């Protein structure tokens, strides 16, 4: 009986990891599509300039961005958007989302065909909504 419970726990862990991998893969595919469509700004300065010009609908920050740089970027983004950002696990209102923290620098950069880009801006509003919606649907199990 012990072994059976242990096996069940192992299966549950594998399923959770698989769901997480699937969510991540779908997200990476979508930002890759955005890049191929020319609907992306790369790097802190380009993203901030795009926000100031009203051209960025969604900012993506890599989870592993260095803490000092992340804090600096968060302050700039909060000022630029004049509202708070949300981490992906705490999202409730799709329309309020301007910034998500998801993926690693390597994963996000690779998905858009670049190197060392911890900050990415999505220029197309519909594409940004699609990315947010797909992530939330996967998290909520819709």
C-alpha positions as CSV (number, residue, x, y, z in Angstrom):
1,X,0.0,0.0,0.0
2,X,2.9,2.4,0.8
3,X,4.4,1.9,-2.6
4,X,1.1,2.5,-4.3
5,X,0.7,5.9,-2.6
6,X,4.3,6.7,-3.5
7,X,3.6,5.9,-7.1
8,X,0.5,8.0,-7.1
9,X,2.4,11.0,-5.8
10,X,5.1,10.5,-8.4
11,X,2.4,10.5,-11.1
12,X,0.9,13.6,-9.7
13,X,4.2,15.4,-9.7
14,X,4.8,14.4,-13.3
15,X,1.4,15.7,-14.3
16,X,2.0,19.0,-12.6
17,X,5.4,19.3,-14.3
18,X,3.8,18.4,-17.7
19,X,1.1,21.0,-17.3
20,X,3.7,23.6,-16.4
21,X,5.8,22.7,-19.4
22,X,2.7,22.9,-21.7
23,X,1.8,26.3,-20.4
24,X,5.3,27.5,-20.9
25,X,5.5,26.0,-24.4
26,X,2.3,27.7,-25.5
27,X,3.4,31.0,-24.1
28,X,6.9,30.7,-25.9
29,X,5.2,29.8,-29.2
30,X,3.0,32.9,-28.9
31,X,5.9,35.3,-28.3
32,X,7.8,33.6,-31.1
33,X,4.9,34.3,-33.4
34,X,4.9,38.0,-32.2
35,X,8.6,38.2,-33.1
36,X,8.0,36.7,-36.6
37,X,5.2,39.2,-37.1
38,X,7.5,42.1,-36.2
39,X,5.3,43.0,-33.2
40,X,8.0,43.1,-30.5
41,X,10.4,45.6,-28.9
42,X,13.5,44.2,-27.4
43,X,15.4,45.4,-24.3
44,X,14.7,47.9,-21.6
45,X,15.2,51.1,-23.5
46,X,13.2,50.1,-26.6
47,X,10.3,48.8,-24.4
48,X,10.3,52.0,-22.3
49,X,10.4,54.2,-25.5
50,X,7.6,52.2,-26.9
51,X,5.5,52.6,-23.8
52,X,6.0,56.4,-23.8
53,X,4.8,56.4,-27.5
54,X,1.8,54.2,-26.6
55,X,3.1,51.4,-28.8
56,X,3.6,48.7,-26.2
57,X,0.5,46.7,-25.0
58,X,2.3,44.2,-22.8
59,X,5.7,44.0,-21.2
60,X,7.3,40.7,-20.4
61,X,10.0,40.5,-17.8
62,X,12.1,37.3,-17.3
63,X,11.9,35.7,-13.9
64,X,15.6,35.5,-13.6
65,X,16.4,39.1,-14.6
66,X,19.0,40.4,-12.1
67,X,17.2,41.8,-9.0
68,X,18.7,45.2,-9.2
69,X,17.8,45.6,-12.9
70,X,14.3,44.1,-12.3
71,X,13.7,46.7,-9.5
72,X,14.9,49.5,-11.7
73,X,12.7,48.3,-14.6
74,X,9.7,47.9,-12.3
75,X,10.0,51.5,-11.1
76,X,10.2,52.8,-14.6
77,X,7.3,50.6,-15.7
78,X,5.1,51.7,-12.8
79,X,5.8,55.3,-13.6
80,X,5.3,54.8,-17.3
81,X,2.0,52.9,-16.9
82,X,0.9,54.7,-13.8
83,X,-0.4,51.5,-12.3
84,X,1.0,48.4,-10.6
85,X,2.3,45.3,-12.4
86,X,1.1,41.8,-11.6
87,X,3.0,38.6,-11.4
88,X,1.5,35.9,-13.5
89,X,0.2,33.8,-10.6
90,X,-1.8,36.7,-9.1
91,X,-3.7,37.8,-12.2
92,X,-7.4,38.5,-11.9
93,X,-8.4,41.2,-14.4
94,X,-7.2,40.6,-17.9
95,X,-7.7,44.2,-18.9
96,X,-5.5,45.5,-16.1
97,X,-2.5,43.5,-17.1
98,X,0.3,45.5,-18.5
99,X,3.3,43.6,-17.3
100,X,3.9,39.9,-16.7
101,X,6.9,38.1,-15.1
102,X,7.2,34.8,-16.8
103,X,9.9,32.5,-18.4
104,X,13.6,32.8,-18.0
105,X,15.9,35.2,-19.9
106,X,17.2,32.3,-22.0
107,X,13.7,30.9,-22.8
108,X,12.2,34.2,-23.7
109,X,15.2,35.4,-25.8
110,X,15.4,32.1,-27.6
111,X,11.7,32.1,-28.4
112,X,12.1,35.5,-30.2
113,X,15.3,34.7,-31.9
114,X,17.5,37.0,-29.8
115,X,20.2,36.7,-27.1
116,X,20.1,38.1,-23.6
117,X,16.8,40.0,-23.7
118,X,15.2,39.9,-20.3
119,X,12.6,42.5,-21.2
120,X,10.3,42.2,-24.2
121,X,7.4,44.4,-25.3
122,X,4.5,43.2,-27.4
123,X,3.3,46.0,-29.7
124,X,0.0,44.5,-30.9
125,X,-2.9,44.8,-28.5
126,X,-4.8,41.8,-29.8
127,X,-1.7,39.6,-29.7
128,X,-1.0,40.9,-26.1
129,X,-4.5,40.0,-25.1
130,X,-4.1,36.6,-26.8
131,X,-0.9,35.9,-24.8
132,X,-2.5,36.9,-21.5
133,X,-5.7,35.0,-22.2
134,X,-3.9,31.8,-23.2
135,X,-1.8,31.9,-20.0
136,X,-4.8,32.5,-17.8
137,X,-6.8,29.8,-19.5
138,X,-4.0,27.3,-18.9
139,X,-3.6,28.4,-15.2
140,X,-7.4,28.4,-14.6
141,X,-8.0,25.2,-16.5
142,X,-10.6,26.8,-18.7
